[in-house]
Amino acid sequence: MTSLLFICHGNICRSPMAEFVMKDIIHDRHADDFFHVESAAATTEELGHDIYPPVKKLLSDKNISFEPRKARLFTAKDYIAFDYILAMDYENLQDLYHLTDGDPKEKISLLLSWCGEREEIADPWYTRDFETAYADIHRSCTALFDTLYPETQR
């Protein structure tokens, strides 16, 4: 089983959006038995809070299932447990490199890099543009899925 952990600043907008988008893609492609997906925060600011309401609305509008949850912090145990750790932006990358002593196992990447881009997923907490964040996350998660679960395994 391949394990994926999505990381953003507070674990209330982008990373839970990516978690549930990825779970939706995995489910739609009948690959639930091949993946484990979670999300976490790089900082402590939002710990214990549920998904930000505009993200819940967006997921509902897109018919993507989600469940109530509490934002949690990335830990050293996560670095051991997860195969891929996917950051939304460069600040998250720097936080993760610091928390993992430089990513010695090379598990950490920028989510949009799976689309061949060096861009960040803009934080809709600040931009208020939840649709663009969703579009970037969806295409990145699709590329990630297609890379990790090639046609030969389907």
C-alpha positions in Angstrom: 0.0 0.0 0.0 1.3 3.5 -0.9 0.8 6.1 1.7 0.4 9.8 0.9 0.5 12.8 3.3 -0.6 16.2 2.2 0.8 19.2 4.1 -0.2 22.8 4.2 0.2 25.6 6.7 -2.7 24.9 9.0 -4.4 21.8 7.7 -7.8 23.4 7.3 -7.8 24.5 3.6 -5.4 23.1 1.0 -4.1 19.8 2.6 -7.6 18.5 3.6 -8.9 19.6 0.2 -6.0 17.5 -1.4 -6.7 14.6 1.0 -10.3 14.3 0.0 -9.8 15.1 -3.7 -7.2 12.3 -3.8 -9.4 9.9 -2.0 -12.2 10.7 -4.5 -9.8 10.0 -7.5 -8.6 6.8 -5.9 -12.2 5.6 -5.2 -13.4 6.5 -8.7 -10.6 4.5 -10.2 -11.2 1.5 -7.9 -7.8 1.7 -6.2 -8.9 2.0 -2.6 -6.9 -1.0 -1.6 -3.7 0.4 -3.0 -3.5 3.8 -1.2 -3.7 5.3 2.3 -4.2 9.1 2.4 -4.1 11.7 5.2 -3.2 15.4 5.7 -1.5 17.4 8.4 -0.2 20.9 9.2 3.3 22.3 9.1 2.5 24.8 11.9 0.4 24.8 15.1 -1.9 27.7 14.4 -5.1 25.8 13.5 -4.6 22.6 15.5 -7.9 21.0 16.5 -10.0 23.0 13.9 -12.2 21.3 11.3 -12.0 22.0 7.6 -12.5 25.7 6.7 -16.2 26.1 5.8 -15.6 27.5 2.3 -13.6 24.3 1.6 -16.4 22.1 2.9 -18.8 24.0 0.5 -16.5 23.6 -2.4 -16.1 19.8 -1.8 -19.9 19.4 -1.4 -20.5 21.4 -4.6 -18.1 19.0 -6.4 -19.8 15.9 -4.8 -16.5 15.0 -3.1 -17.1 13.2 0.2 -15.3 14.4 3.3 -15.7 13.8 7.0 -15.4 16.0 10.1 -11.8 16.1 11.3 -9.4 18.0 13.4 -6.3 19.7 12.0 -3.2 17.9 13.2 0.5 18.6 13.2 3.1 16.8 11.1 5.3 14.6 13.3 8.5 12.7 13.1 6.4 9.5 13.1 4.7 10.7 9.9 8.0 11.0 8.2 8.7 7.3 9.0 5.1 6.1 8.2 4.4 7.9 4.9 5.9 7.1 1.5 5.2 10.5 -0.1 4.8 13.8 1.7 3.3 16.5 -0.5 3.7 20.2 0.3 1.4 22.9 -1.1 4.0 25.7 -1.2 7.7 26.6 -0.7 7.2 27.7 2.9 5.7 24.3 3.7 8.7 22.7 2.0 11.1 24.6 4.2 9.1 23.8 7.3 9.2 20.1 6.3 12.9 20.1 5.5 13.5 21.6 9.0 11.3 19.1 10.7 12.9 16.1 8.9 16.6 17.2 9.1 16.7 17.9 5.4 14.5 15.0 4.1 17.2 12.3 4.0 14.9 9.7 2.5 13.7 12.2 -0.2 10.0 11.7 0.5 9.0 15.4 0.3 7.9 17.2 -2.8 5.9 20.1 -3.9 2.5 18.9 -5.0 2.4 20.8 -8.3 5.8 19.2 -9.2 3.9 16.1 -10.1 2.5 18.1 -13.1 6.0 19.2 -14.0 5.6 22.6 -12.5 7.5 24.6 -9.9 4.5 26.6 -8.9 2.8 26.7 -5.5 -0.9 25.9 -4.7 -2.0 29.4 -3.7 -3.5 29.6 -0.2 -7.2 30.4 -0.6 -7.3 31.5 3.0 -5.6 34.6 1.7 -6.5 34.7 -2.0 -10.2 33.7 -1.4 -9.9 31.8 -4.7 -10.9 28.4 -3.7 -11.7 27.3 -7.3 -8.2 27.9 -8.5 -6.7 26.0 -5.5 -9.1 23.2 -6.3 -8.2 23.1 -10.0 -4.5 23.0 -9.2 -5.0 20.3 -6.5 -7.2 18.2 -8.7 -4.8 18.2 -11.7 -1.8 17.5 -9.3 -3.6 14.7 -7.6 -4.6 13.2 -11.0 -0.9 13.3 -12.1 0.2 11.8 -8.8 -2.3 9.0 -9.1 -1.4 8.3 -12.8 2.3 8.2 -11.9 2.0 6.0 -8.8 -0.7 3.7 -10.2 0.2 3.2 -13.9 -2.1 1.6 -16.5 -0.3 -1.8 -16.1 -1.7 -2.1 -12.5 -5.3 -1.2 -13.4 
